[in-house]
Amino acid sequence: MNSKKRFKEIVDQLKNFENQQEAEVIAFWLLDDLAHISRMDILVEKEKELTAEEEQKIDDAIKRLKNNEPIQHILGKVEFYNRQFLVNQNVLIPRLETEELVELILADHPDLTEEVVVDIGTGSGIIPITIAKERNGAKVYGLDISGAALETAKRNALLNRAEVEFIKIDILEETPALPKAEIWISNPPYVLESEKNVMSKKVLDFDPAQALFVKDDDPLIFYKRISSLARQNLKAGAYLYFEINEKFGEEVKVVMEIHGFNNVKIIKDMQGKHRFVVGINP
């Protein structure tokens, strides 16, 4: 079969469930991963006869996509910062904004040799693993309340040959026993429960709610707690980085300032939304 023709057939099957651009991206992924047909093969209209098993895998994947299951869960992996990471129902699928957060941290810290970096709410481990790979010699920790998430994070560290120490902890109730750090990072739950009605079923049905949602009556609970702990556990001149709900940039900034952080800045993401808040421990 002509690979471009098969590609178009998949896009046609998906276009009632995805926009054209998203359907094309998914079709490229499916053919590459399940039938070993590359984007270049499709563009040059290479002839390739798919096996019955490959066709069945593609058909099964399309059925799952029509039930709102994310393509990343179907394939079991995602690319982040040019590396492959395993994902499943126990961890959030990484967003582009989180890759921007990593880029921000790496730009601020060109050398982290022998310095301590702590990621709170690590999920699949993408942040600490990426930092460990990009900054050789850093001592990197990933903390999470979910044992299942940490198992995925450990598998990702092995997959990427990264040295990261993962610790199970309820950050709202426990205090981590860690060395003084140069960097603390957190992308905590920040979606309001009242925002569920405007979210896609892909997120609601397949992402772990514990990693997403926070109660409307105390939306800054994680920022308050982590800011307090960070003041005790960061070295002088060290950095605290947060990813945030775009609605609460000013509020998170005030929380950090109340807890004593200096030079607190709100930083916009590529879409122009308030997405990160950064401060320095005096």
NORDA-V351184 format. One record per residue. N is the residue number from 1. PHI is phi in whole degrees, -180 to 180 (* if undefined). OMEGA is omega in radians with two decimals (NA if undefined). D_LAST is the distance of its C-alpha to the last C-alpha in whole Angstrom. Layout:
[[N:PHI:OMEGA:D_LAST] [N:PHI:OMEGA:D_LAST]]
This chain:
[[1:*:3.06:65] [2:-69:-3.04:63] [3:-64:3.14:59] [4:-69:3.11:58] [5:-64:3.13:61] [6:-65:3.08:59] [7:-58:-3.12:56] [8:-65:3.10:57] [9:-62:3.14:59] [10:-66:3.11:56] [11:-59:3.13:54] [12:-62:3.13:57] [13:-69:-3.05:56] [14:-100:-2.94:53] [15:-69:3.04:53] [16:-83:-3.10:54] [17:-116:-3.14:51] [18:-133:3.00:48] [19:-72:-3.02:48] [20:-57:-3.09:50] [21:-64:3.14:47] [22:-65:3.12:45] [23:-61:3.13:49] [24:-68:3.11:49] [25:-61:-3.14:46] [26:-64:3.13:47] [27:-61:3.07:50] [28:-59:-3.12:49] [29:-62:-3.11:47] [30:-61:-3.10:50] [31:-67:3.13:52] [32:-68:-3.03:50] [33:-81:-3.01:49] [34:-99:-3.12:52] [35:-130:3.10:55] [36:57:3.05:53] [37:-110:-3.05:54] [38:-80:3.06:51] [39:-57:3.12:50] [40:-65:3.09:52] [41:-56:-3.12:55] [42:-68:-3.09:55] [43:-64:3.14:55] [44:-94:3.08:58] [45:59:3.12:60] [46:-65:3.08:60] [47:-84:3.08:63] [48:-150:3.12:62] [49:-88:3.12:64] [50:-77:3.07:62] [51:-75:3.10:63] [52:-61:3.14:63] [53:-67:3.12:60] [54:-65:3.11:58] [55:-62:-3.14:60] [56:-66:3.11:59] [57:-62:3.13:55] [58:-67:3.13:55] [59:-62:3.12:57] [60:-63:3.14:55] [61:-64:3.14:52] [62:-64:3.09:53] [63:-61:3.13:54] [64:-66:3.09:51] [65:-62:3.14:49] [66:-69:3.05:52] [67:-96:3.05:50] [68:75:3.11:47] [69:-73:-3.12:45] [70:-64:3.12:43] [71:-59:-3.13:44] [72:-65:3.10:41] [73:-73:-3.14:42] [74:-64:3.12:46] [75:-82:3.10:45] [76:78:-3.09:42] [77:-159:3.12:40] [78:-151:3.07:38] [79:-96:3.11:36] [80:-144:-3.14:33] [81:53:3.08:31] [82:65:3.06:35] [83:-130:3.13:35] [84:-91:3.08:37] [85:-131:3.07:36] [86:-79:3.05:38] [87:-135:3.14:37] [88:-159:-3.06:39] [89:-70:-3.11:39] [90:-91:-3.07:37] [91:-137:3.06:34] [92:-71:2.95:33] [93:-72:-3.09:34] [94:-63:3.12:31] [95:-96:3.11:31] [96:-59:-3.12:31] [97:-62:-3.14:27] [98:-70:3.03:26] [99:-64:3.06:27] [100:-63:3.11:25] [101:-62:3.12:22] [102:-62:3.12:23] [103:-61:3.11:24] [104:-62:-3.12:20] [105:-64:-3.13:18] [106:-64:3.11:21] [107:-67:3.14:21] [108:-73:-3.00:17] [109:-133:-3.12:17] [110:-67:3.13:21] [111:-138:3.11:20] [112:-124:-3.11:19] [113:-57:3.12:22] [114:65:3.11:21] [115:-99:-3.03:18] [116:-100:3.13:17] [117:-125:-3.10:17] [118:-124:3.08:18] [119:-112:-3.07:20] [120:-106:-3.02:21] [121:81:-2.91:24] [122:-73:3.11:25] [123:59:-3.11:29] [124:-75:3.09:31] [125:85:-3.03:28] [126:-63:-3.10:28] [127:-70:-3.11:25] [128:-66:3.13:24] [129:-66:3.14:27] [130:-63:3.13:27] [131:-64:3.12:24] [132:-62:3.14:25] [133:-75:-3.07:28] [134:-84:-3.12:27] [135:-129:-3.13:24] [136:-57:3.10:26] [137:97:3.09:25] [138:-74:3.03:22] [139:-98:-2.93:22] [140:-117:3.13:22] [141:-123:3.02:22] [142:-127:-3.08:24] [143:-115:3.08:24] [144:-159:3.10:27] [145:-80:-3.03:29] [146:-94:3.07:32] [147:-64:3.14:34] [148:-66:3.08:36] [149:-63:-3.12:33] [150:-66:3.06:32] [151:-63:3.07:35] [152:-65:3.13:35] [153:-61:3.12:32] [154:-64:3.08:33] [155:-64:3.11:36] [156:-68:3.09:34] [157:-65:3.09:33] [158:-65:-3.13:36] [159:-58:-3.08:37] [160:-99:3.11:35] [161:53:-3.12:35] [162:-113:3.10:31] [163:-96:3.11:29] [164:-136:3.06:27] [165:-97:-3.12:27] [166:-105:-3.05:27] [167:-132:3.08:27] [168:-87:-3.09:29] [169:-160:2.98:26] [170:-94:-2.99:26] [171:-65:3.11:23] [172:-77:-3.06:24] [173:-116:-3.04:25] [174:-121:3.09:24] [175:-110:-3.11:21] [176:-69:3.08:21] [177:-94:-3.05:21] [178:-131:3.04:19] [179:-68:3.08:18] [180:-57:-2.98:14] [181:-115:3.01:13] [182:-89:-3.09:12] [183:-143:2.86:13] [184:-116:-3.13:14] [185:-133:2.99:17] [186:-152:2.95:19] [187:-117:-2.99:22] [188:-80:3.02:23] [189:-58:-3.12:27] [190:-141:3.11:26] [191:-84:3.14:30] [192:-68:3.10:31] [193:-60:3.13:35] [194:-71:3.13:36] [195:-88:-3.12:36] [196:-58:-3.04:38] [197:-70:3.10:41] [198:-112:-3.11:40] [199:-98:-3.10:39] [200:-74:3.11:41] [201:-65:3.09:43] [202:-58:-3.14:42] [203:-78:-3.05:39] [204:-63:-3.04:40] [205:-88:-2.98:42] [206:-127:3.06:41] [207:-87:-3.14:37] [208:-67:-3.08:36] [209:-60:-3.11:35] [210:-59:-3.11:32] [211:-90:-3.04:30] [212:-105:-2.81:31] [213:-101:3.07:31] [214:-134:-3.08:29] [215:-69:-3.11:31] [216:-62:-3.06:31] [217:-82:3.07:31] [218:-152:-3.02:27] [219:-70:-3.09:26] [220:-103:-3.02:22] [221:-56:-3.12:23] [222:-71:-3.13:21] [223:-66:3.10:18] [224:-65:-3.09:17] [225:-65:-3.09:18] [226:-68:3.08:16] [227:-61:3.12:13] [228:-64:-3.14:13] [229:-66:-3.10:14] [230:-63:3.14:11] [231:-61:-3.13:9] [232:-87:-2.96:11] [233:-116:3.05:12] [234:-100:3.03:9] [235:-72:3.05:8] [236:-62:-3.12:5] [237:83:-3.13:6] [238:-83:-3.00:8] [239:-111:2.96:10] [240:-119:-3.14:11] [241:-116:3.05:15] [242:-122:2.80:17] [243:-97:-2.95:21] [244:-136:2.89:22] [245:-70:-3.06:25] [246:-55:-3.11:26] [247:-74:-2.92:27] [248:-120:3.14:23] [249:-58:-3.11:21] [250:-63:-3.12:20] [251:-65:3.11:20] [252:-67:3.09:18] [253:-58:3.13:15] [254:-64:3.11:16] [255:-57:-3.12:15] [256:-66:3.14:12] [257:-68:3.10:11] [258:-61:3.14:13] [259:-83:2.97:11] [260:102:3.14:7] [261:-77:3.13:6] [262:-104:3.04:6] [263:50:-3.10:9] [264:-74:-3.09:11] [265:-129:2.98:15] [266:-97:-3.08:18] [267:-121:-3.14:20] [268:-85:3.04:24] [269:-87:-3.07:26] [270:-64:3.12:29] [271:-91:3.13:31] [272:80:-3.13:29] [273:-100:3.03:28] [274:-60:-3.03:24] [275:-134:-3.10:23] [276:-135:3.01:20] [277:-129:-3.06:16] [278:-129:3.08:13] [279:-142:-3.09:9] [280:-117:3.10:6] [281:-74:-3.07:4] [282:-69:NA:0]]
